[in-house]
Amino acid sequence: MGTSTTLSIMHWPKKSSGAVRWMKRPDARAIIKDLLARALLFRPPSLKACGRACGRSAVLAVRLSVFALMLLGGTLGYLSFRPISLTPYLDRLEKYLLVDGYRLRMDELTLGFDGALVLKGKGISIEGPEGAPVLSAFSLQVELSNHQLAVGRVAPKHVLLDGAALAATATSQTLSIAGFTIPIHTDKPDDTVQTGVIEWLNDKAGQFPLYRTLKTVELKNTLLRVELPEKGESWRFVDTDIRLTKYFRYGEQLNITTVINMGDYQLPAMLTAEHPTDADTADIRLRFDRSDAEIIRNHLPPVLQDRISGQARVLFSATLRTRNQIGNPKLELTFGPGTLDAHELYTKPLTFKKLELRGRYDEESDSLELDDFTFIDPNDSRISVKGTVKQLQTDNPQLDLLGSGDFTYVEEFLDYLPDAEIPVTRAWLKHAMNGKIATLSNIKFYFKGRVKDFPFDPTNPDSGYKVSMDFDNLDLAFMDDMPPARRMTGKVELSGSQIKATADSAILSMQNVSAISATIDRLFITKDPDLYVNLAAEGEIEDVLRMIFLQVDRGGFAKVTGRQSGTGSLKLPLKDHIQFSDAQFDYSADLVGAASTLPYIQLPYETPQAFIHVTDKKLDFSGPGQIFGRDVSLNWHENMQHFGDSTVVETKGVLPAADPNIWLKDIGVTLGGDVPFSMTLRRLEEEKLFEFDLKAPLDTAEVSSTLNWHKPAGDKAALEARGRISDNGQELWFDMLSFRADGAEVLGSAILPRDMANATIQLNPFKVGRTDMFVDYNEGNLSLMGTGLDVSALQQAGEASSKTITLPPGKLDVNLRNLYLPNMTLEKVEGKLTRDKKGWLSGQLAATLPEGKPARITLTPLDNGLRRLQMSALDAGYMLRALDLYDNVRGGTLNADFTITRQYGLMGFEGEGPFTIDQGHLMNAPIIARILALLWPGQLLSPQKGIAFDKIDMHLTLLEHGLQFKHAVMNGPSLGLRFDGKIDLKSNTLDAKGSIIPVEGLNKMVGSIPLVGKLLTGSQDALVAADFTVKGKTEDPQVFVNPLSVVTPGLVKDIFGAIFSSGNDDKVENKE
């Protein structure tokens, strides 16, 4: 309304009324000023007196009213343009500027109008009751209330004080300002507070007429100095604006903005207070903006002093109660960016982007109730806490806090693990985890206990802490030299001196891992805590072994196939780089379908199901399986500290009756029936050698030997062997070999390298049946000495054994009293032979045949690299039978001279050369008998006397699978024979042809007659001869005879030979 008035005055028309024209007179200003001064100094009469005056003359009253209104309007219009100085009247106004002993003084005073009358003073000062100045200001502006003026009262409506300067003193008990002392409520028994601010506003403020009409009081650009004698500090409040506003039927509102200078720092602050009309409380809000944390550090609880740096904003809110009590205090503290020093837990201050605190502080109990404490780091990771902090003003507050966290990645959370307390654990976790990929969620925690007692006493129910969270897609490498456990999803919990993590699944190398539990123990107790891991795994066996034996010699374990399923535990001392050798572990697993080559003994092993238990100290394996297709029970024990140094392998099994026993057949032994056996391998650390102990009871087995010995099932027998395996696994050392049975005893020792040429074997005694000798084999040199060697069954068994047995280069030394052959015995068999890589090289063997007849075999090398074999015997038939060449010769003298072109097996050779037998008999010669029977059906050979011959002479070729003979001639008193052919021992067939001249005496007699004999016998001096052919199986060959040669053999051959040579002569097949 004042604005419209001002505008109407400013826009007066050019034709003014008489009052306006009068106001433009030169002396009008002086007259108005005088009138206003009188009005201000005039005390109005009572209302009753005014009524009597008006009653005397109504006309005069109307005229005066019109004139007064016109005068007032003109005066206000004038004042809006040109305020009137009242400075000359200050002395006369002095009594109105004294209130309760406080005197207002000013250098200048003017009166103006701006919708309302406004008094403006300059050079303001206020003096206290004792005359000392308590406040000074540049200016004072008082807007008078139009409403009060209308009823004849001069009362202020708005007061503005600009550029004020005052001082105050604050203690814990009182606040002294501008000469006023305001008690501060303490709730102590000696509390002397009589009247609080709220009581004054509700009850006593109304007693001041000036305060009742006030709407606003403002102090602008105020300077306030506050002395804090108890703390020895002085604060300066600059650029302070204070505004007190009264709202009709609502209450009062106080707004203060200021900048607090504290030393070299400035602290912007704002205070807001609201007091509803007649209310018993007032709401207070105090805020500090954009301040350095060090400004307020001395006013923070000791636990936070010297720890926070950075810009800060503080918002304090509370309720002011009667007698100046503070209720429901709330604190909102915001820092950022800055650092938080927690040197008890961290080596470096924590950097934050923002730190917010909202809570209520109870001074009486010295406790802070946190509604929210939020820590936001530069990565926007967030930690939020709520709860209670008691004894805040001490250096060891009591915490009771709940909180949550918001971290995207594990790496962000690991940065908040206290590296001052657990540096090794924190460093290991950051090194072992894929922290930049794995994520976290649902982070919750609580802390309960005194700060300096962290990590608190877990046995005390009033103390403790716990941090829990969920993780996903986590990779964790427990050791540097092991693959990490990948893709883990689970939960982790920190409590007391432990960190516990659990996960339902993971992938470890190629293992499917489940039920994972990992615990780091002795946190905060030692700088080197331990890690414990429990898990279950399922996957390929080889993969687990590769991890277990990553840096441990597997002792020759070849790749193991099959699958495993097991559970295990792991203990690791945490440090910067953990190796497998640092680990203590325990793992047990069931193996299914496992197959491998066993170390050291190098035997293939298969098992359908087995069990393995392996720790950092030992390995135990047990289960049924198969070795070379044979069922066995295997127990394997290892020292994992020094793998292979103290190995124990226990094997039990049964060789079934259907087992082929190939390796036994190679040495001429055959087993029949089930044979149980047990073998133990043991390796001693100090010797680094394997000891083995083999036992095989043969009671239930049938045992046969090519040395012409047999043990039936049921008779007692036992095989035992004890020895060692060299540290490199290349040699077997038999310290004891023992075989005992009825009719057999073998004792000895042996060293068997992989290269049997360097083997050493000693058997003494070697008794098997009639064989009784001493066997000494040393790196290719074999010595056989004793009373007898029975090879009769060995010859009958065929060539298979002799072909597979080979000897390296060396010497053979034989000294046997008897060499038992099928149905015969050679006596005094002595000799020496040498071998090279091609076979037997040189030497001789001698033996005594029945009736003391000698026999000899001599071997000499030739210049062309071949060998020469010479044989002689005074009993050719006995010798041929001994060599298993021919059984039907009796007596005679044998001489043979072969050139050996090839050797094979132990005694086999190929060669050719002359072969002769003198003065012997052919006994039981069925093929010759059949030929003679075709010639003279009535003449048969005498089975008692056989066929006597003077000489058998041929060129004989010995082959691996047969014989070839050329130009073979046999003559004697009964017949003459000439033939060529071959015998195939592999197919057992015979193919030969020749001529036979029976009754040799008759032919000689006819041939002796002159002319007749010549005509009849021809050039061959034979009267009767026959050509024959023999083909087919050696047991029953087909015999063919040419009948034409029977009639006139010599004559027909000489005369008709050309005619018969055409091949058209008829051949007659005669069969017996």
Buried (B, 14 or more C-beta within 10 A) or exposed (E): EBEEBBEEBEEEEEEEEEBBEBBEEEEBBEBBBEEBBEEBEEEEEEEEEEEEEBEEEEEEBEEBEEEEEBBEBBBBBBBBEEBBEBEEBBEEBEEEBEEEEBBBBBEBBBBBBBBBBBBBBBBBBBBBEEEEBBBBBBBBBBBBBEEBBEEEEBBBBBBBBBBBBBBBBBEEBBBBBBBEEBBBBBEEEEBEBEBBBBBEBBEEBEEEEEBEBBBBBBBBBBBBBBBBEEEEEBBBBBBBBBBBBBEEEEBBBBBBBBBBBBEEEBBBBBBBBBBBEEBBBBBBBBBBBEBBBBBBBEEBBBBBBEBBBBBBBBBBBBBBBBBBBBEEBBBBBBBBBBBBBBEEBBEEBBBBBBBBBBBBBBEEEBBBBBEEBBBBBEBEBBBBBBBBBBBBEBEEBBBBBBBBBBBBBBBBBBBBBBBEBBEBBBBBBBEBBBBEEBBBEEBBBBBBBBBEEBBBEEEEEEBBBEBBBBBBBBBBBBBEEBBBBBBBBBBBBBBBBBBBBBBEBBBBBEBEBBEBBBBBBBBBEBEEBBBBBBBBBBBBBBBBBBBBBBEBEBBEBBEBEBBBBBBBBBBBBBBEEBBBEBBBBBBBBBBBBBBBBBBBBEEBBBBEEBBBBBBBEBBBBBBBBBBBEBEBBBBBBBBBEBBBBBBBBBBBBBBEBEBEBEEBBEEBBBBBBBBBBBBBBBBEEEEBBBBBBBBBBBBBBBBBBBBBBBBEBEBEBEBBBBBBBBBEBEBBBBEEBBBBBEEBBBBBBBBBBEEBEBBBBBBBBBBBBBBBBBBBBBBBBBBBBBEBBBBBBBBEBEBEBBBEEEBBBBBBBBBBBBBBBBEEBBBBBBBBBBBEEBBBBBBBBBBBBEEEBEBBBBBEBEEEEBBBBBBBBBBBBBBBBBBEBBEBBBBBBBBBBBBBBBBBBBBBBBBBBEBBBBBBBBBEBBBBBBBBBBBEEEEEBEEEEBBBBBBBBBBBBBBBEBBBBEEBBBBBEBBBBBBBBBBBEEEEBBBBBBBBBBBBEEBBEBBEEEEEBBEBBBEBBBBBBBBBBBBEEBEEBEBBBBBBBBEBBBBBBBEEEEEBEEEEBEEEEBEE
